[in-house]
C-alpha cells in the first residue's frame, strides 16, 4: 500500500501519458487490421497523393481523387470485406502474408476519394512526410501502411505530451480525455483527425498558459497564436472556435487596449482568410452524387440524395428548419454520440460494453471537479466564453455534416460520430472547473486505474471482433418473391408465420422472377418491411434483394436505440439489368425486446424503382 502511495505521488501526468499512449497505441495499431478505422482507406490514398507532391486532389471525368499505385488499391480491396461485416474476422497469418506484395509504384490508376480530397495538405502532414521519406526504399504497400500508422501515432503522442507539459491546470483531466479508447484508436490511425485533435488540444493549452502563467504576451508568443489559428483553420474550420480560449488572456498582457483589440481582430482575420482561401480551392472539387460519374459512384463514399447547394437553398428558404433538424438529431442520435465519444471502434460498429460508458462519463466529471488548482480561478464569464466556443463547434459540425452528407430536406443528421466532439470537449468540461473540492491525491490513482481497465476491455473487444471464430447456434432464412399476398396488406414469404408489409406495392409492370415485383415511387416509398423481434447483441443480419431502377436503398433501423445501417450500392448486375444489393449488419447491443426493422426505401427520382426476391438471413452466435 505504501509503495502505491509513493508511486502515485511521484507519477506525473505527461510521463504517464507518454508511456501509456505509446504502449496502448501500439497495441491498437497491431490489433486493428489494415483500413479498419473510419475512412482509413481514403485517408491513406489522400496522404499518398500529397506525398507524391500533388497537394490538391484532382477532378477528372466527373470524378474526384487522384493517381494511386494499383498495388495500394489491391491492398485496400484485400481488407475491405472486413468493413461493415462485423461477423467476419481475419488472422495474423493472413495479414502477414500481405507484406509480400510489391509496391510497383509506376503501375497506377485513378482512384475515387471525394470525401478526403476536401482536406488540405496540412491535415496529412505527418502521414505524407513519412510516405515521402519511405517511397525511395520501395517497401511493400502494407509496410508503407503500418509505417504511416506508426508515424501518425508518434506525432500525436509527442504533440499531446508537450500539450500536457505546458498546461497550467487540468493536466490529469486533459490526460484522461486524450486517453479515452476512442481517442487513442483514432489517433493511431491514418485519419486526418489526428492533426486536428492535436492542434485543438495544443491551442487550448497554449492559450491557457498565456492566460495564467506568462506575465505578458510577447511578439513571438502572439506569432505562435497566429500560426495555430492558420493551422486550425486549414485542417477544419469548424474547430477554430476553440481559440475563443484566447479571450481568457487578460487584456493588459497584450499591452494597451488598442493593441489588445487589434491583435484579437488580427487572429479572427487570419482564421477567416484561411477558411475562405481553402474553401475557394476545395469548392471546385465538390461533386454531388447526381453529378458524379455513374460508373464510379459505388466507390465514391457519397450519399445519393445529398447536394450541398440544394441543401443550402433549402435551409435559407425554410425558416426554422435547421433548428428543428439540430434538435431532432441531438435527441434521436444521442446514443451514437454518447457511446462514440468514449469507446467505439472499427467503422463505428464495434463498441465497449454498455455498462462501461456511464462509468467513463462519471470518471470524467469527477476528475474535472477535483483536478483544479486553488491559485487559478475561472470566472463565470470565462466559463461562458468557453461554453460559447463548445456550442459554436457543435453547431458548425452539425451544419457541415447536414450540408454535405444528408438528404436535401431531411430531418435527421445521420453522419455525426462521437469522436467529432473530442477536440471541443475540454471547452465544455471547463464548466465543471472549481476549487472547492481538493482531492489531489486521488486524481492520479483514479485516472491510472480507469485508463488501464478501459484499455484491457478495449483490447478484449477488438480481439474478439477480429480474431475469434463465432459458433453459430441458429440460422433463420426468410425469402419473399412478391408473388403472394395475405390479408392486412402483407406479402407472404416462404415461412408460414413470416410476412413482409407493404403488400400494396405489388406490381406486374416488372419482375425478376415470377410475374410480380414490389414497385416504389413518390406515392409509395416503402416496401418489403420486415420486423424482427428476437434480435440480441451479436446477431448477424444479412439482407439481399434485387433492384431495377436508378435509386432505392436497403435499411435496417431500431428507432428506440438509434441503431441504423443502410446500403444503396449494388454488388452485381444480371443480364436483365437487375442489380443485387446486400446489407450485412451485426447487432451491436441488446435491443431489450424492441423491434429491429428491415425495409426498402425509394429515394426521390422521376422514375419508379422495383424490388424483387428479397432474402433475409438472421444468424445467432454462441
C-alpha positions in Angstrom: 0.0 0.0 0.0 2.8 2.4 0.9 4.5 1.5 -2.4 1.4 2.5 -4.4 1.0 5.8 -2.5 4.6 6.7 -3.2 4.2 5.7 -6.9 1.1 7.8 -7.4 2.7 10.7 -5.5 5.6 10.8 -7.9 3.6 10.0 -11.1 3.5 12.9 -13.5 0.6 13.2 -16.0 2.8 13.9 -19.0 5.0 10.9 -18.3 2.0 8.7 -17.7 0.5 9.8 -20.9 3.7 9.3 -22.9 4.2 5.7 -21.7 0.6 4.6 -21.8 -0.4 6.3 -25.0 2.6 4.8 -26.8 2.0 1.3 -25.4 -1.7 1.2 -25.8 -1.5 3.0 -29.2 0.9 0.3 -30.4 -1.4 -2.5 -29.2 -4.3 -0.8 -31.1 -2.0 -0.5 -34.1 -1.2 -4.2 -34.2 -4.7 -5.5 -33.2 -6.6 -3.4 -35.7 -6.3 -4.9 -39.2 -5.4 -2.5 -42.1 -8.0 0.0 -43.1 -10.4 -0.7 -40.2 -10.5 2.8 -38.7 -13.2 5.1 -40.2 -12.4 6.1 -43.8 -8.8 4.9 -43.4 -8.7 3.7 -47.0 -9.4 7.1 -48.4 -7.2 8.8 -45.8 -4.3 6.6 -46.9 -5.0 7.5 -50.6 -5.0 11.2 -49.9 -1.8 11.0 -47.8 -0.1 9.1 -50.6 -1.2 11.7 -53.1 0.2 14.5 -51.0 3.5 12.5 -50.6 3.6 12.5 -54.4 3.6 16.3 -54.2 0.1 16.7 -55.5 -1.2 19.0 -52.8 -4.6 19.4 -54.3 -6.8 16.5 -55.3 -7.9 16.2 -58.9 -11.3 16.3 -60.6 -11.3 14.2 -63.7 -14.1 12.9 -65.9 -16.7 13.8 -63.2 -14.7 12.0 -60.6 -12.7 13.3 -57.6 -9.5 11.6 -56.4 -6.0 11.0 -57.8 -3.5 8.7 -59.3 -2.5 6.0 -56.8 -0.3 2.8 -57.3 -2.6 -0.1 -58.2 -1.0 -2.2 -55.5 -2.4 0.2 -52.9 -5.9 -0.2 -54.3 -5.5 -4.0 -54.3 -4.3 -4.0 -50.7 -7.3 -2.0 -49.7 -9.6 -4.5 -51.5 -8.0 -7.3 -49.6 -9.3 -5.9 -46.3 -12.4 -4.0 -47.5 -14.6 -7.1 -46.9 -14.0 -6.7 -43.1 -15.7 -3.3 -43.2 -19.3 -3.3 -42.1 -19.3 -7.1 -41.8 -18.8 -7.5 -38.1 -19.3 -11.2 -38.2 -16.2 -11.6 -40.3 -12.7 -11.9 -38.8 -9.2 -12.3 -40.0 -5.9 -13.8 -38.8 -2.3 -12.7 -38.2 -1.1 -15.1 -40.9 -3.5 -13.5 -43.5 -2.2 -10.1 -42.6 1.5 -11.2 -42.5 1.1 -12.8 -46.0 0.1 -9.4 -47.5 3.6 -8.0 -46.7 4.9 -9.9 -49.6 3.1 -7.9 -52.2 5.4 -5.5 -54.1 4.6 -1.8 -54.5 5.2 -1.3 -58.2 4.8 2.4 -57.9 4.8 3.0 -61.6 1.6 1.0 -62.2 -1.1 3.5 -61.3 -4.8 4.1 -61.6 -7.2 6.9 -60.9 -9.0 6.3 -57.6 -12.1 8.0 -56.2 -11.8 9.5 -52.7 -14.0 12.7 -52.8 -14.6 12.8 -49.0 -10.9 13.1 -48.1 -10.0 15.1 -51.2 -11.6 18.1 -49.5 -8.9 18.1 -46.8 -6.0 20.4 -47.0 -2.4 19.1 -47.1 -1.9 20.3 -43.5 -4.3 17.6 -42.3 -1.9 14.9 -43.6 1.5 16.5 -42.7 2.9 13.5 -40.6 1.4 10.9 -42.8 2.6 12.4 -46.1 6.0 13.2 -44.6 6.8 9.5 -43.7 5.4 8.3 -47.1 7.5 10.8 -49.0 10.6 9.7 -47.0 9.9 5.9 -47.4 9.0 5.9 -51.1 12.6 5.5 -52.4 13.0 2.3 -50.4 10.3 0.5 -52.4 8.7 -1.0 -49.4 5.6 -3.1 -49.8 2.2 -1.4 -49.7 1.4 -3.0 -46.3 4.8 -1.9 -44.9 4.0 1.7 -46.0 0.6 1.5 -44.4 2.0 0.4 -41.0 4.9 2.8 -41.0 2.4 5.6 -41.7 0.2 4.5 -38.9 3.2 4.4 -36.6 4.4 7.9 -37.7 0.9 9.3 -37.1 0.8 7.8 -33.6 4.3 9.1 -32.7 3.2 12.6 -33.9 0.1 12.6 -31.8 1.9 11.2 -28.7 4.6 13.9 -28.8 2.1 16.6 -29.5 -0.1 15.7 -26.6 3.0 15.1 -24.4 4.1 18.7 -24.9 0.5 19.9 -24.6 0.2 18.3 -21.1 3.6 19.7 -20.1 2.6 23.4 -20.8 -0.9 23.2 -19.3 -1.1 25.4 -16.1 -4.2 23.4 -14.9 -6.1 20.2 -15.6 -3.1 18.2 -16.6 -4.6 14.9 -15.4 -8.0 15.9 -16.8 -6.5 16.5 -20.3 -4.6 13.2 -20.0 -7.9 11.4 -19.2 -9.6 12.9 -22.3 -6.7 12.1 -24.6 -6.5 8.6 -23.3 -10.1 7.7 -23.9 -10.3 4.5 -26.0 -11.9 6.2 -29.0 -9.3 8.9 -28.9 -6.3 6.6 -28.9 -7.9 4.4 -31.5 -8.5 7.3 -33.9 -5.1 8.8 -33.3 -3.2 5.7 -34.1 -4.9 5.5 -37.5 -4.1 7.4 -40.7 -7.1 9.7 -40.2 -6.9 13.4 -40.9 -8.5 13.9 -37.4 -5.1 13.2 -35.8 -3.7 16.5 -36.7 -7.0 18.3 -35.9 -7.1 16.7 -32.5 -3.5 17.5 -31.7 -3.8 21.2 -32.8 -7.1 21.7 -30.9 -5.7 20.4 -27.6 -2.4 22.2 -28.0 -4.1 25.5 -28.9 -6.2 25.4 -25.8 -3.2 24.5 -23.6 -1.1 27.3 -25.1 -3.7 29.9 -24.6 -4.3 28.8 -21.0 -0.5 29.0 -20.4 -0.5 32.6 -21.7 -3.6 33.4 -19.6 -2.4 32.0 -16.3 1.4 31.7 -16.3 3.0 34.3 -18.6 3.3 37.9 -17.4 2.9 39.4 -20.9 2.1 38.1 -24.4 5.3 38.7 -26.3 5.5 39.2 -30.1 6.9 35.7 -30.5 4.0 34.2 -28.5 1.5 36.2 -30.5 3.0 34.8 -33.7 2.5 31.3 -32.3 -1.2 32.1 -31.8 -1.4 33.4 -35.4 0.3 30.2 -36.6 -2.1 28.0 -34.6 -5.1 29.9 -36.0 -3.9 29.4 -39.5 -3.3 25.7 -39.0 -6.6 25.1 -37.3 -8.5 26.9 -40.0 -6.6 24.9 -42.6 -7.4 21.5 -41.2 -11.0 22.0 -40.2 -12.6 25.5 -39.9 -15.3 24.1 -37.7 -12.9 23.7 -34.8 -11.4 27.2 -34.9 -13.9 28.4 -32.1 -11.5 26.6 -29.6 -9.4 29.7 -30.0 -12.1 31.6 -28.1 -10.0 30.5 -25.1 -7.6 33.4 -26.1 -10.3 35.7 -24.6 -9.3 34.3 -21.2 -6.0 36.1 -21.5 -6.2 39.4 -19.6 -6.2 42.4 -21.9 -3.3 44.0 -20.0 -0.9 41.2 -21.2 -1.3 42.4 -24.8 -0.3 46.0 -23.9 -2.8 48.8 -24.4 -6.5 48.2 -25.1 -5.9 49.2 -28.7 -3.1 46.6 -29.0 -5.4 44.0 -27.5 -8.3 44.6 -29.8 -6.1 44.9 -32.9 -4.5 41.5 -32.1 -7.8 39.8 -31.5 -9.1 41.2 -34.8 -5.9 40.0 -36.5 -6.4 36.5 -35.2 -10.0 36.5 -36.4 -9.0 37.8 -39.8 -6.3 35.1 -40.2 -8.9 32.4 -39.4 -11.4 33.9 -41.8 -9.0 34.5 -44.6 -7.6 31.0 -44.3 -11.0 29.4 -44.3 -12.0 31.4 -47.4 -8.8 30.5 -49.1 -9.2 26.8 -48.7 -12.9 26.9 -49.4 -12.2 28.6 -52.7 -9.7 25.9 -53.6 -11.8 22.9 -52.4 -15.1 24.2 -53.8 -14.0 23.2 -57.3 -13.6 19.6 -56.1 -17.1 19.1 -54.8 -19.5 17.0 -56.8 -22.9 15.8 -55.5 -24.0 12.3 -56.2 -26.2 13.2 -59.2 -23.3 14.9 -61.0 -20.7 12.2 -60.2 -19.7 9.7 -62.9 -22.3 6.9 -62.7 -19.8 4.2 -63.4 -17.8 5.1 -60.2 -20.4 6.2 -57.7 -20.2 2.9 -55.8 -16.6 3.7 -54.6 -17.2 7.4 -54.1 -18.5 7.5 -50.5 -21.3 9.8 -51.5 -24.9 9.9 -50.4 -27.2 9.7 -53.4 -29.7 12.2 -52.1 -27.2 14.8 -50.8 -26.4 18.0 -52.5 -24.6 20.9 -50.7 -26.0 23.6 -52.9 -29.6 22.4 -52.8 -29.4 21.9 -49.1 -28.1 25.4 -48.6 -31.1 26.8 -50.6 -33.4 24.6 -48.7 -32.1 25.9 -45.3 -32.3 29.5 -46.4 -35.9 29.2 -47.6 -37.4 27.3 -44.7 -37.2 29.5 -41.7 -36.6 27.4 -38.5 -36.0 24.2 -40.5 -32.3 24.0 -39.4 -33.2 24.4 -35.7 -35.7 21.6 -35.9 -33.1 19.3 -37.6 -30.5 20.1 -35.0 -32.8 19.4 -32.0 -34.2 16.3 -33.6 -30.7 15.0 -34.4 -29.3 15.7 -30.9 -32.2 13.8 -29.4 -32.6 10.9 -31.8 -28.9 10.3 -32.4 -27.7 11.0 -28.8 -26.8 7.4 -28.2 -24.3 7.4 -31.2 -22.6 10.5 -29.8 -22.8 9.2 -26.2 -21.1 5.9 -27.0 -18.8 7.1 -29.8 -17.1 9.7 -27.6 -15.9 7.1 -25.1 -15.3 3.8 -26.9 -16.4 2.9 -30.5 -14.0 1.1 -32.8 -13.8 -0.3 -36.3 -16.1 1.6 -38.7 -18.3 2.7 -35.8 -19.8 -0.8 -35.4 -17.7 -2.3 -32.5 -18.5 -1.0 -29.0 -17.3 -1.1 -25.5 -19.8 -2.8 -23.2 -22.8 -0.7 -22.3 -22.1 -0.7 -18.6 -18.7 0.9 -19.2 -20.0 4.1 -20.9 -21.7 5.8 -17.9 -18.8 4.8 -15.7 -16.5 6.6 -18.0 -18.5 9.8 -18.0 -18.7 9.6 -14.2 -14.9 9.4 -14.0 -14.5 12.3 -16.5 -16.8 14.6 -14.5 -15.2 13.6 -11.2 -11.7 14.4 -12.4 -12.7 17.7 -13.8 -14.3 18.5 -10.4 -11.2 17.7 -8.3 -8.3 18.5 -10.6 -8.5 22.3 -10.3 -5.8 24.5 -8.7 -6.8 26.9 -5.9 -4.4 29.5 -7.3 -6.1 29.6 -10.7 -9.6 31.0 -10.9 -12.0 30.6 -13.8 -14.9 33.1 -13.6 -18.5 32.6 -14.7 -17.9 34.9 -17.6 -14.8 33.0 -18.7 -16.8 29.7 -18.4 -19.4 31.4 -20.6 -16.8 32.1 -23.3 -15.6 28.5 -23.3 -19.1 27.1 -23.4 -19.8 29.5 -26.3 -16.8 28.0 -28.1 -18.0 24.5 -27.5 -21.6 25.1 -28.7 -20.2 27.0 -31.7 -18.2 23.9 -32.7 -21.3 21.7 -32.2 -23.3 24.0 -34.4 -20.6 24.0 -37.1 -20.1 20.2 -37.0 -23.9 19.6 -37.4 -24.2 22.2 -40.1 -21.4 21.0 -42.3 -22.4 17.3 -42.0 -26.0 18.2 -42.8 -24.9 20.2 -45.8 -22.6 17.5 -47.3 -23.9 14.2 -46.1 -27.6 14.3 -45.6 -30.6 14.1 -47.9 -31.9 17.5 -49.1 -34.7 18.5 -46.8 -34.0 15.6 -44.4 -34.9 15.9 -40.7 -32.1 14.0 -39.2 -28.3 14.2 -39.3 -27.1 10.6 -39.7 -23.4 11.0 -40.1 -22.3 12.6 -36.8 -20.0 10.4 -34.7 -19.0 10.9 -31.1 -15.3 11.3 -32.0 -16.1 14.6 -33.8 -16.5 16.2 -30.3 -13.2 15.2 -28.9 -11.4 18.5 -29.9 -14.1 20.6 -28.3 -14.5 18.5 -25.1 -12.1 20.5 -22.9 -14.1 23.7 -23.5 -17.3 22.0 -22.2 -15.7 20.4 -19.3 -14.3 23.7 -18.0 -17.8 24.3 -16.9 -17.1 21.9 -14.1 -13.9 23.8 -13.0 -13.9 24.7 -9.4 -11.6 25.0 -6.4 -14.0 23.9 -3.7 -13.1 20.2 -3.9 -9.5 19.5 -3.3 -8.7 15.8 -3.6 -5.4 16.0 -5.5 -4.1 12.7 -4.1 -7.0 10.8 -5.7 -6.6 12.2 -9.2 -3.6 10.1 -10.4 -4.9 6.8 -9.0 -8.4 7.3 -10.5 -7.1 8.2 -13.9 -4.5 5.5 -13.9 -6.8 2.6 -12.8 -9.6 3.7 -15.1 -7.3 4.0 -18.1 -5.7 0.6 -17.6 -9.1 -1.1 -17.1 -10.5 0.8 -20.2 -7.8 -0.5 -22.4 -7.9 -4.0 -21.2 -11.6 -4.1 -22.0 -10.9 -2.4 -25.4 -8.3 -4.9 -26.4 -10.5 -7.8 -25.5 -13.4 -6.3 -27.6 -11.1 -5.8 -30.6 -9.6 -9.2 -30.3 -13.0 -10.9 -30.2 -14.1 -8.7 -33.1 -11.3 -9.7 -35.5 -9.6 -12.9 -34.3 -12.0 -15.3 -32.7 -14.4 -17.6 -34.5 -18.0 -17.4 -33.5 -20.0 -20.6 -33.1 -23.4 -20.5 -35.0 -26.3 -21.5 -32.8 -29.2 -20.9 -35.1 -29.8 -19.5 -38.6 -33.2 -18.3 -39.8 -33.8 -17.7 -43.5 -36.8 -16.0 -45.0 -37.5 -15.2 -48.7 -40.2 -13.3 -50.4 -40.7 -13.0 -54.2 -43.7 -10.6 -54.1 -45.9 -13.2 -55.7 -48.5 -13.9 -53.0 -50.4 -11.6 -50.7 -52.1 -12.1 -47.4 -54.7 -10.2 -45.5 -53.6 -7.0 -43.9 -51.6 -5.5 -46.8 -48.9 -8.2 -46.4 -46.6 -10.2 -48.7 -46.3 -13.9 -48.0 -42.9 -15.4 -47.5 -41.6 -19.0 -47.7 -42.2 -19.3 -44.0 -45.7 -19.9 -42.7 -45.7 -17.2 -39.9 -43.4 -14.6 -41.5 -44.8 -11.8 -43.6 -43.5 -8.6 -45.2 -45.5 -5.4 -45.0 -46.5 -3.0 -47.8 -48.3 -5.6 -50.0 -50.0 -2.7 -51.8 -46.7 -2.1 -53.7 -47.1 -5.4 -55.6 -46.9 -4.8 -59.4 -46.9 -6.7 -62.6 -45.0 -4.0 -64.5 -41.6 -5.6 -63.9 -40.4 -8.9 -62.4 -37.1 -10.7 -61.9 -38.8 -14.0 -61.1 -42.4 -14.9 -61.4 -44.8 -12.2 -62.6 -44.7 -9.7 -59.7 -42.2 -7.3 -58.0 -42.6 -4.6 -55.5 -42.9 -1.1 -57.0 -41.9 2.0 -55.1 -42.3 5.6 -56.2 -43.2 9.0 -54.7 -46.6 7.8 -53.7 -45.5 4.5 -52.1 -41.9 5.0 -50.8 -41.5 1.9 -48.6 -41.8 -1.8 -49.4 -40.8 -5.3 -48.0 -40.9 -4.0 -44.4 -39.9 -6.9 -42.1 -39.9 -6.7 -38.4 -37.6 -8.9 -36.3 -38.5 -9.2 -32.6 -35.9 -11.8 -31.4 -32.6 -9.9 -32.0 -29.8 -9.7 -29.5 -26.3 -8.4 -29.3 -24.0 -10.3 -31.6 -26.7 -11.4 -34.0 -25.8 -11.0 -37.7 -28.4 -9.9 -40.2 -27.9 -10.2 -44.0 -30.4 -8.7 -46.4 -30.1 -9.5 -50.1 -32.5 -8.1 -52.7 -32.6 -7.3 -56.4 -33.4 -3.8 -57.6 -34.4 -2.4 -61.0 -34.2 1.4 -61.2 -31.9 4.3 -60.6 -32.4 4.6 -56.9 -33.6 2.8 -53.8 -31.9 1.6 -50.6 -31.9 -1.2 -48.1 -32.2 -0.1 -44.5 -32.0 -1.6 -41.0 -33.2 0.5 -38.1 -34.2 0.4 -34.4 -35.7 3.8 -33.5 -35.6 3.3 -29.8 -31.9 2.7 -29.5 -31.0 4.6 -32.7 -29.3 1.7 -34.5 -29.1 2.4 -38.2 -27.4 0.9 -41.2 -28.1 1.1 -44.9 -26.7 0.5 -48.4 -27.6 1.8 -51.8 -24.8 0.4 -54.0 -25.1 -2.8 -55.9 -22.5 -5.6 -55.9 -23.6 -7.3 -59.2 -25.9 -6.9 -62.2 -27.7 -9.6 -64.1 -28.4 -9.8 -67.9 -31.9 -8.2 -67.4 -30.5 -5.1 -65.7 -31.5 -6.1 -62.2 -28.9 -5.1 -59.6 -28.2 -7.0 -56.4 -27.9 -5.1 -53.1 -26.5 -6.7 -50.0 -26.6 -5.2 -46.5 -24.7 -7.0 -43.7 -25.2 -5.9 -40.1 -24.1 -7.1 -36.7 -26.4 -6.1 -33.8 -24.0 -4.2 -31.5 -26.1 -4.5 -28.3 -29.3 -6.0 -26.9 -32.5 -4.4 -28.0 -34.3 -5.2 -24.8 -37.3 -6.7 -26.7 -37.6 -3.8 -29.2 -38.1 -4.4 -32.9 -35.3 -4.3 -35.5 -36.9 -3.3 -38.8 -35.7 -4.1 -42.3 -37.3 -2.1 -45.1 -36.6 -1.0 -48.7 -36.9 2.7 -49.4 -37.4 4.8 -52.5 -35.4 8.0 -52.9 -36.5 10.9 -54.9 -36.5 10.1 -58.6 -38.6 10.8 -61.7 -39.0 7.1 -62.4 -40.1 4.2 -60.1 -37.9 1.5 -58.7 -38.7 -2.2 -58.5 -37.5 -4.7 -55.9 -37.8 -8.5 -56.1 -36.6 -11.7 -54.5 -35.6 -10.4 -51.0 -33.8 -12.8 -48.8 -33.1 -12.2 -45.1 -30.7 -14.3 -43.0 -30.7 -14.0 -39.2 -27.8 -15.8 -37.6 -27.4 -16.2 -33.8 -24.0 -17.0 -32.3 -22.8 -18.6 -29.1 
